[in-house]
Amino acid sequence: MEQHFDFNNELSGKITLVTGGTKGAGKAIAERLVKAGATVIITARNAPEKSNERTHFISADLSRPEGTQKVVEEVLATFGGLDILVNNLGGSETKAGGFAALSEEEWIHSLQTNLLAPVRLDRGFLPQMIKQRSGVIIHIASIQGRLPLYDSTLPYAAAKAGLINYSKALSNEVAPKGVRVLTVSPGWINTTASKAMMERIAKSSNVTLEEATQSVMDGLGGIPIGRPAQPKDIAEFVGFLVSPRASYLTGTEYVIDGGTIPTI
């Protein structure tokens, strides 16, 4: 039987959570899911600069176990369950300089934020998804899981590689139980966070912002399409993956990098 989709209302009745949903790609993803008719919850440490009555905000530090527990408990108590989880939170705050420049605390913080936060949220929401035999989990990883930049983002790259592997294993476990798990690995996204990272690298390496940017571009091998991704590029694809139109997709990593990774 042929299915007909209303793209503007295809997520009506769905409860969704987007972590790191106040800025950059997370904000764009949240806005895209609102347009599709979903009830959207966003979480971050700080409230969005502009309030949006179409989203529900939960303040939490997801790099700490108590932060993820707070979000799980509040979502389940307020909304009764969750249909879609977009683990978008991530980022690197470590300085340049390679392995010798990194402290134990910097490693732990990066692993907590980029790997363990999504693991804990999955663990919190999966029992209810499995019980209802439906749900979608998206892990936003990075091409650095395959193409690490050792000089500037070593812990971040290691954490994202772990997230990609974990996501595949999880999908194999829960797909028979009705839950789809997918990974999206963007390349360079043009956000305020990426600009801040360039400024941090420039300062720690004692080079200009342009030189720092070029060094990262060189490390990536360039972007054949000629520009970084915009947040809406990621959001539009995530909007498709969580929709009924993608009901047969699970266990796959999708790379959105403008052709950066030099593989076929």
C-alpha positions as CSV (number, residue, x, y, z in Angstrom):
1,M,0.0,0.0,0.0
2,E,1.4,3.4,-1.0
3,Q,2.1,5.8,1.8
4,H,1.3,9.5,1.6
5,F,3.3,11.9,3.7
6,D,2.4,15.4,4.9
7,F,5.9,16.9,5.2
8,N,4.7,19.9,7.2
9,N,2.9,17.7,9.8
10,E,4.5,14.3,9.6
11,L,5.8,14.4,13.2
12,S,2.5,15.6,14.8
13,G,2.0,14.0,18.2
14,K,5.7,13.0,18.5
15,I,7.6,14.1,21.6
16,T,11.2,14.9,20.7
17,L,14.3,16.0,22.6
18,V,17.3,17.8,21.1
19,T,20.4,18.2,23.3
20,G,22.5,21.3,22.8
21,G,19.4,22.7,21.2
22,T,19.9,26.4,21.8
23,K,22.6,27.2,19.3
24,G,24.1,26.1,16.0
25,A,23.0,22.8,14.4
26,G,21.0,21.9,17.5
27,K,18.9,25.0,17.3
28,A,18.4,24.4,13.5
29,I,17.3,20.8,14.2
30,A,14.8,21.9,16.9
31,E,13.3,24.4,14.5
32,R,13.0,21.9,11.7
33,L,11.2,19.4,14.0
34,V,8.8,22.1,15.2
35,K,7.9,22.8,11.6
36,A,7.2,19.1,11.1
37,G,4.6,19.3,13.9
38,A,6.5,17.7,16.8
39,T,6.5,18.7,20.4
40,V,10.1,19.8,20.9
41,I,12.1,19.8,24.1
42,I,15.6,21.4,24.1
43,T,18.3,21.2,26.7
44,A,21.5,23.1,27.3
45,R,23.4,24.6,30.3
46,N,22.1,28.1,29.4
47,A,18.7,29.2,28.2
48,P,18.4,30.4,24.6
49,E,19.0,34.1,23.9
50,K,15.4,34.4,22.6
51,S,12.6,32.4,24.2
52,N,10.5,30.3,21.9
53,E,7.0,29.3,22.9
54,R,7.1,26.4,20.5
55,T,9.9,24.7,22.4
56,H,10.2,23.5,26.0
57,F,13.6,24.3,27.6
58,I,15.3,22.2,30.3
59,S,18.5,23.7,31.9
60,A,21.0,20.9,32.5
61,D,24.8,20.2,32.3
62,L,24.8,16.9,30.4
63,S,28.5,16.4,31.0
64,R,27.6,15.3,34.5
65,P,25.5,12.2,35.3
66,E,23.1,14.2,37.5
67,G,22.4,16.5,34.5
68,T,21.3,13.6,32.3
69,Q,19.2,12.1,35.1
70,K,17.5,15.4,35.6
71,V,16.5,15.6,31.9
72,V,15.3,12.0,31.8
73,E,13.1,12.4,34.9
74,E,11.7,15.8,33.8
75,V,10.8,14.6,30.3
76,L,9.1,11.4,31.5
77,A,7.3,13.2,34.3
78,T,6.1,16.1,32.1
79,F,5.5,14.4,28.8
80,G,5.0,10.8,29.7
81,G,7.6,9.5,27.2
82,L,9.8,10.3,24.3
83,D,9.6,9.3,20.6
84,I,12.7,10.9,19.1
85,L,16.0,11.7,20.8
86,V,18.6,13.7,18.9
87,N,21.9,13.6,20.8
88,N,23.4,16.7,19.3
89,L,25.4,18.0,22.2
90,G,29.1,18.0,21.6
91,G,32.2,20.1,21.1
92,S,35.8,20.6,21.9
93,E,37.2,23.1,24.4
94,T,40.8,21.7,24.5
95,K,43.8,23.7,23.5
96,A,46.2,23.0,20.6
97,G,49.5,21.3,21.1
98,G,48.8,17.6,20.7
99,F,48.8,14.9,23.3
100,A,51.4,16.6,25.6
101,A,49.3,19.7,26.1
102,L,46.2,17.9,27.4
103,S,45.4,17.2,31.0
104,E,43.5,14.3,32.6
105,E,40.6,16.7,33.3
106,E,40.4,17.8,29.7
107,W,40.2,14.2,28.5
108,I,37.6,13.3,31.0
109,H,35.4,16.4,30.3
110,S,35.5,15.7,26.5
111,L,34.6,12.0,26.9
112,Q,31.8,12.9,29.3
113,T,30.3,15.5,26.9
114,N,30.8,13.8,23.6
115,L,30.3,10.1,24.5
116,L,28.9,9.4,27.9
117,A,26.2,12.0,27.8
118,P,24.4,10.4,24.9
119,V,25.0,6.9,26.4
120,R,23.3,8.0,29.6
121,L,20.4,9.6,27.8
122,D,19.9,6.5,25.6
123,R,19.9,4.3,28.7
124,G,17.3,6.6,30.3
125,F,14.8,6.7,27.4
126,L,15.3,3.3,25.7
127,P,13.2,1.2,28.2
128,Q,10.1,3.3,27.4
129,M,10.8,3.3,23.6
130,I,11.2,-0.5,23.7
131,K,8.0,-0.9,25.7
132,Q,6.1,1.1,23.1
133,R,8.0,-0.7,20.3
134,S,8.9,2.6,18.5
135,G,11.4,5.3,18.7
136,V,14.3,7.0,16.9
137,I,17.7,7.9,18.3
138,I,20.1,10.1,16.3
139,H,23.7,10.5,17.4
140,I,25.4,13.5,16.0
141,A,29.1,12.5,15.7
142,S,31.7,14.0,13.4
143,I,34.0,13.2,10.5
144,Q,36.8,13.5,13.1
145,G,35.8,10.1,14.2
146,R,37.5,9.0,11.0
147,L,39.7,11.9,10.3
148,P,41.1,13.2,13.6
149,L,43.0,16.4,14.0
150,Y,45.7,15.4,16.6
151,D,47.0,18.9,17.1
152,S,43.8,20.5,18.3
153,T,40.9,18.2,19.0
154,L,42.3,14.8,20.0
155,P,39.9,13.9,22.9
156,Y,36.9,15.1,20.8
157,A,37.9,12.9,17.9
158,A,38.5,9.9,20.1
159,A,35.1,10.4,21.8
160,K,33.3,10.7,18.4
161,A,34.9,7.6,17.1
162,G,33.6,5.8,20.2
163,L,30.2,7.2,19.6
164,I,30.0,6.0,16.1
165,N,31.0,2.4,17.1
166,Y,28.6,2.4,20.1
167,S,25.8,3.7,17.9
168,K,26.2,0.8,15.4
169,A,26.2,-1.8,18.2
170,L,23.2,-0.2,19.9
171,S,21.2,-0.3,16.6
172,N,21.9,-4.0,16.2
173,E,20.5,-4.6,19.7
174,V,17.3,-2.5,19.6
175,A,16.2,-2.6,16.0
176,P,14.4,-5.9,16.5
177,K,12.6,-4.1,19.4
178,G,11.2,-1.3,17.2
179,V,13.8,1.4,17.8
180,R,15.9,2.9,15.0
181,V,19.4,4.2,15.8
182,L,21.4,6.3,13.3
183,T,24.5,8.4,13.2
184,V,25.1,11.7,11.4
185,S,28.7,12.7,11.1
186,P,29.0,16.3,9.9
187,G,32.2,18.0,8.7
188,W,32.9,21.6,9.3
189,I,29.7,23.5,10.3
190,N,29.7,27.2,10.2
191,T,28.6,28.1,13.8
192,T,29.7,30.4,16.6
193,A,31.3,27.4,18.3
194,S,33.5,26.6,15.3
195,K,34.5,30.3,15.1
196,A,35.4,30.2,18.8
197,M,37.5,27.1,18.3
198,M,39.5,28.8,15.6
199,E,40.1,31.8,17.9
200,R,41.3,29.4,20.6
201,I,43.7,27.6,18.3
202,A,45.0,30.9,17.0
203,K,45.7,32.1,20.5
204,S,47.3,28.9,21.8
205,S,49.4,28.5,18.7
206,N,50.3,32.2,18.5
207,V,49.1,32.6,14.9
208,T,46.5,34.7,13.2
209,L,42.9,33.6,12.9
210,E,43.3,33.2,9.2
211,E,46.4,31.0,9.7
212,A,44.6,28.9,12.3
213,T,41.6,28.4,10.0
214,Q,43.9,27.4,7.2
215,S,45.7,24.9,9.3
216,V,42.5,23.2,10.2
217,M,41.4,23.2,6.5
218,D,44.7,21.7,5.6
219,G,44.3,19.0,8.2
220,L,40.9,18.1,6.8
221,G,42.3,18.1,3.2
222,G,39.9,20.8,2.1
223,I,36.2,20.9,1.3
224,P,35.5,20.0,-2.3
225,I,32.1,21.6,-2.3
226,G,33.8,24.9,-1.4
227,R,32.1,25.9,1.8
228,P,31.4,24.7,5.4
229,A,28.0,23.2,6.1
230,Q,25.3,25.5,7.4
231,P,23.3,24.4,10.4
232,K,20.2,24.0,8.2
233,D,22.0,21.5,6.0
234,I,22.3,19.2,9.0
235,A,18.8,19.9,10.3
236,E,17.1,19.1,7.0
237,F,18.7,15.7,6.8
238,V,18.0,14.9,10.5
239,G,14.3,15.9,9.8
240,F,14.2,13.2,7.1
241,L,15.9,10.5,9.2
242,V,13.5,10.8,12.1
243,S,10.4,10.9,9.9
244,P,8.2,7.9,8.7
245,R,9.8,8.3,5.3
246,A,13.0,6.8,6.7
247,S,11.3,3.9,8.5
248,Y,13.7,1.3,6.9
249,L,16.9,3.1,7.9
250,T,18.8,2.1,11.0
251,G,22.4,1.2,12.0
252,T,23.9,3.5,9.4
253,E,26.4,6.4,9.7
254,Y,25.7,9.3,7.3
255,V,28.5,11.6,6.5
256,I,27.7,15.2,5.6
257,D,31.0,16.9,4.8
258,G,30.8,18.4,1.4
259,G,33.1,15.7,0.1
260,T,35.9,16.2,2.7
261,I,36.8,12.6,3.6
262,P,38.9,11.3,0.7
263,T,37.3,7.8,0.5
264,I,34.8,6.1,-1.8
